[in-house]
Amino acid sequence: MILNRLSSIFCVLIALLTASPAPAQQDTDPELRQLATELLDAMGSFRMMEEMFDQMESPLADQFSSELSDQEKERFRETMRGFKDGFVEVMVGPGGLVDVMAPIYAKHFTSEEMREAIAFYSSPLGKKMTDMSGEFGREMIEASISWAQTGIPKLIEGMVNDVREEAY
């Protein structure tokens, strides 16, 4: 389970780090940038990124335990923490992910709508939603997989029956 999660996390990281970037948004409206930053923060995006790095740190060091001395494991953990801090800084720094996302938010939401979303995600219910999003998401995926194991075969069976009925 942890290995699958780590694999997923690494795939996302690799995609983020190697994808052809959109042109840097040097002229991002300061208000939009601020609202996008506040919204991403209120939605827990930065916290989730930090938690993701924290969750990867020990399993990765443990994975290489046979190859690393205790001192090397600790240096590896320190390197991961430094990488996490640098990655988060790059996301919110000039020309970072926030500058790329701000125009997208502006395209789909007015400034007032972003303020309303920030207010919602800052409310007790909004905070609950962001706090439980990981657990909630896992439960939804598990339920979807469980349903798909019986629901999809039934759907296919129904389609096959429909085809057979139309053929005669």
C-alpha positions in Angstrom: 0.0 0.0 0.0 2.8 2.4 1.0 4.8 1.4 -2.1 1.8 2.0 -4.4 1.3 5.4 -2.8 5.0 6.3 -3.1 4.9 5.2 -6.8 1.9 7.4 -7.4 3.6 10.3 -5.6 6.7 9.9 -7.6 4.8 9.7 -10.9 3.1 13.0 -10.0 6.4 14.6 -9.0 8.1 13.4 -12.2 5.2 14.7 -14.2 5.4 18.1 -12.5 9.2 18.3 -12.8 9.6 17.0 -16.4 6.4 18.2 -18.1 6.9 21.0 -20.7 6.1 24.0 -18.6 3.6 26.6 -19.7 5.2 30.0 -20.5 6.2 31.7 -17.2 3.6 34.2 -16.1 5.8 37.2 -15.5 2.9 39.6 -15.7 0.5 37.9 -13.3 -1.8 40.4 -11.8 -0.7 40.8 -8.2 -4.2 40.6 -6.8 -4.9 37.4 -8.8 -1.6 35.9 -7.7 -2.4 36.7 -4.0 -6.0 35.3 -4.3 -4.7 32.1 -6.0 -2.0 31.7 -3.3 -4.6 32.2 -0.6 -7.0 29.8 -2.3 -4.4 27.1 -2.8 -3.3 27.5 0.9 -6.9 27.5 2.1 -7.6 24.3 0.1 -4.6 22.7 1.8 -2.6 22.3 -1.3 0.7 23.5 0.2 0.1 21.4 3.4 -0.6 18.3 1.3 2.6 18.8 -0.6 4.6 19.0 2.6 2.8 16.0 4.1 3.5 14.1 0.9 7.3 14.7 1.3 7.1 13.9 5.0 5.4 10.6 4.2 8.0 9.7 1.6 11.0 10.4 3.7 11.1 7.4 6.1 9.9 4.8 3.6 12.5 5.9 1.1 15.3 5.8 3.6 14.1 2.4 4.8 13.9 1.1 1.3 17.6 1.8 0.9 18.4 0.6 4.5 20.5 -2.3 3.3 22.6 0.0 1.2 22.9 3.0 3.6 24.5 3.4 7.0 22.6 5.1 9.8 24.6 8.2 9.1 23.8 8.1 5.4 20.1 7.5 6.2 20.0 10.6 8.3 21.8 12.6 5.6 19.2 11.2 3.1 16.4 12.4 5.4 18.0 15.8 5.6 18.3 16.0 1.8 14.6 15.1 1.5 13.6 17.9 3.9 15.8 20.3 2.0 14.2 19.2 -1.3 10.8 19.6 0.2 11.5 23.1 1.4 13.0 24.1 -2.0 10.1 22.5 -3.9 7.5 24.4 -1.9 9.4 27.6 -2.3 9.7 27.2 -6.0 5.9 26.6 -6.2 5.1 29.9 -4.5 8.1 31.9 -5.6 8.2 34.3 -8.6 7.6 32.3 -11.8 6.4 29.3 -9.8 3.3 27.2 -10.0 1.2 29.8 -8.4 2.0 32.2 -11.2 1.0 29.6 -13.8 -2.2 28.8 -11.9 -3.3 32.4 -11.2 -4.4 33.1 -14.8 -6.3 29.8 -14.9 -8.2 30.7 -11.7 -8.8 34.2 -13.2 -10.1 32.6 -16.4 -12.7 30.5 -14.6 -13.5 32.6 -11.5 -14.0 36.2 -10.6 -12.0 37.8 -7.8 -15.2 37.7 -5.7 -15.7 34.0 -6.4 -12.1 33.3 -5.3 -12.7 35.3 -2.1 -15.9 33.3 -1.5 -14.0 30.0 -2.0 -11.2 31.2 0.3 -13.9 32.0 2.9 -15.5 28.6 2.5 -12.2 26.7 2.7 -11.3 28.8 5.8 -14.6 27.9 7.5 -14.9 24.9 9.8 -16.7 22.8 7.1 -14.1 23.8 4.5 -11.3 22.9 6.9 -12.9 19.6 7.6 -13.1 18.9 3.9 -9.5 19.6 3.3 -8.4 17.8 6.5 -10.2 14.6 5.5 -9.7 14.8 1.7 -6.9 12.2 1.7 -8.9 9.7 3.8 -12.2 10.5 2.0 -10.5 10.1 -1.4 -9.1 6.7 -0.4 -12.5 5.5 0.7 -14.1 6.8 -2.5 -11.5 4.9 -4.6 -11.9 1.7 -2.6 -15.7 2.0 -2.9 -15.4 2.6 -6.7 -13.1 -0.3 -7.2 -15.5 -2.5 -5.1 -18.5 -1.4 -7.1 -16.6 -1.8 -10.4 -15.9 -5.4 -9.7 -19.6 -6.2 -9.8 -21.1 -3.2 -11.5 -19.1 -3.2 -14.7 -19.6 -6.9 -15.4 -23.4 -6.4 -15.0 -23.2 -3.4 -17.3 -21.3 -5.4 -19.9 -23.7 -8.3 -19.5 -26.6 -6.0 -20.1 -24.9 -4.5 -23.2 -24.3 -8.0 -24.6 -27.9 -9.0 -24.0 -29.1 -5.8 -25.8 -26.9 -6.6 -28.8 -28.1 -10.2 -28.9 -31.8 -9.1 -28.7 -31.2 -6.6 -31.5 -29.5 -9.3 -33.7 -32.7 -11.4 -33.6 
